[in-house]
């Protein structure tokens, strides 16, 4: 089927990304060691494409996680993000239950789109993926929907498209509001990363939402 003859209803976000579903993820942890430091928050923003092929955020996922007994919390990290792991108002759940709640809507979208897998989008995405994979290993969780090593990193994308690498500075340069009082919360950072990723991707796409360098390639 040629580009001109393509049915617009066939153009899904999975087709835009060669069979993968990008999901924007942010984590908050008890330190910088994915294996040794606790996972405290998981957040994700699912994405879709409109009738013009432009990306936009849809569903949000946010889960507070009770630190695994196999991990530690570095007090320095608490000073950065302000999360008190023992605060009952967090309504934190055990790691395995948190992963299940986190992954369920992602797997549902992957299945609905008949996609290969989800692919993690993040600001310094390899760290977020490493944290998620470490939690899966600790809990024996076998249904991680994310590609095991590939990511889409907004640090690189922002450096190329905007000339900034810090999330706050990149969002500000792109014209988005930034609230320092909400930064370092997993959901807020995921929301802003999603805004940034959609903004950059849409700028670098054709008017129909296709990847600019692939516009003449037949759809298969």
Residue pairs with C-beta under 8 A, 6 or more apart in sequence:
1 7
1 10
1 218
1 219
1 220
2 218
2 219
3 210
3 215
3 216
3 217
3 218
3 219
6 219
8 51
10 219
11 49
11 53
11 208
11 209
12 49
12 113
13 21
13 22
13 47
13 48
13 49
13 55
13 113
14 20
14 21
14 110
14 113
14 114
14 115
14 116
15 219
16 49
16 53
16 55
16 209
16 210
16 211
17 119
19 115
19 116
20 115
20 116
20 117
20 118
20 119
20 147
20 150
21 47
21 106
21 109
21 110
21 113
21 115
21 117
21 118
21 119
22 47
22 118
22 119
22 121
22 152
22 197
23 44
23 45
23 46
23 47
23 106
23 109
23 118
23 119
23 120
23 121
23 146
24 44
24 45
24 46
24 47
24 57
24 121
24 122
24 190
24 193
24 194
24 197
25 42
25 43
25 44
25 120
25 121
25 122
25 125
25 128
25 129
25 132
25 190
26 41
26 43
26 44
26 122
26 123
26 128
26 186
26 187
26 189
26 190
26 193
27 39
27 40
27 41
27 42
27 43
27 127
27 128
27 131
27 132
27 186
28 40
28 41
28 81
28 83
28 184
28 185
28 186
29 37
29 38
29 39
29 40
29 77
29 131
30 37
30 38
30 39
30 40
30 67
30 71
30 72
30 73
30 74
30 77
30 78
30 85
31 37
31 38
31 72
31 73
31 74
31 76
31 77
32 74
32 77
32 127
34 127
34 130
34 131
34 133
34 134
35 134
35 137
36 71
36 72
37 71
37 72
37 73
37 74
37 77
38 65
38 67
38 68
38 71
38 72
38 73
38 85
39 65
39 67
39 68
39 71
39 95
39 98
39 131
39 134
39 135
40 64
40 65
40 67
40 73
40 81
40 83
40 85
40 92
41 62
41 63
41 64
41 65
41 83
41 185
41 186
41 187
42 61
42 62
42 63
42 65
42 98
42 99
42 102
42 132
42 186
43 60
43 61
43 62
43 63
43 185
43 186
43 187
43 189
43 190
44 60
44 61
44 102
44 106
44 190
45 57
45 58
45 59
45 60
45 61
45 190
45 191
45 193
45 194
46 57
46 58
46 59
46 60
46 61
46 105
46 106
46 109
47 55
47 56
47 57
47 58
47 194
47 197
47 198
48 55
48 56
48 58
49 55
49 56
49 209
50 56
50 209
52 207
52 208
52 209
53 205
53 206
53 208
53 209
53 210
54 198
54 202
54 205
54 209
55 197
55 198
55 201
55 202
55 209
56 198
57 191
57 194
57 195
57 198
59 105
60 187
60 190
60 191
61 101
61 102
61 105
61 106
62 186
62 187
63 93
63 98
63 101
63 102
64 90
64 91
64 92
64 93
64 98
65 92
65 93
65 94
65 95
65 98
65 135
66 85
66 92
66 93
66 94
66 95
66 98
67 73
67 85
68 95
68 135
68 138
68 139
70 138
71 138
73 85
78 84
80 184
81 184
81 185
82 184
83 90
84 90
85 92
92 98
93 101
95 135
95 138
95 139
96 139
96 140
96 141
98 135
99 132
99 135
99 136
99 139
99 141
99 144
100 141
103 143
103 144
103 145
106 118
106 145
106 146
107 118
107 143
107 145
109 115
109 118
110 117
110 118
110 145
117 145
117 146
117 147
118 145
118 146
118 147
119 146
119 147
119 150
119 151
119 152
120 128
120 129
120 132
120 146
120 147
120 151
120 152
121 151
121 152
121 153
121 154
121 193
121 194
121 197
122 128
122 129
122 151
122 152
122 153
122 154
122 193
123 153
123 154
123 155
123 167
123 189
123 193
123 196
124 153
124 155
125 151
125 152
125 153
125 154
125 155
126 151
126 153
128 151
129 146
129 149
129 151
132 144
132 146
133 144
133 148
135 141
136 142
136 144
152 197
154 167
154 170
154 193
154 196
154 197
154 200
155 165
157 196
157 197
157 200
157 201
158 164
158 165
158 167
158 170
158 196
158 200
159 165
161 200
161 203
161 204
162 170
162 173
162 174
162 200
163 173
164 170
164 173
167 183
167 189
167 192
167 193
167 196
168 178
168 180
168 183
170 196
171 177
171 178
171 192
171 195
171 196
172 178
174 195
174 196
174 199
174 200
176 192
176 195
176 196
176 199
178 192
179 188
182 188
183 189
202 209
204 211
204 212
205 211
205 212
206 212
206 215
208 215
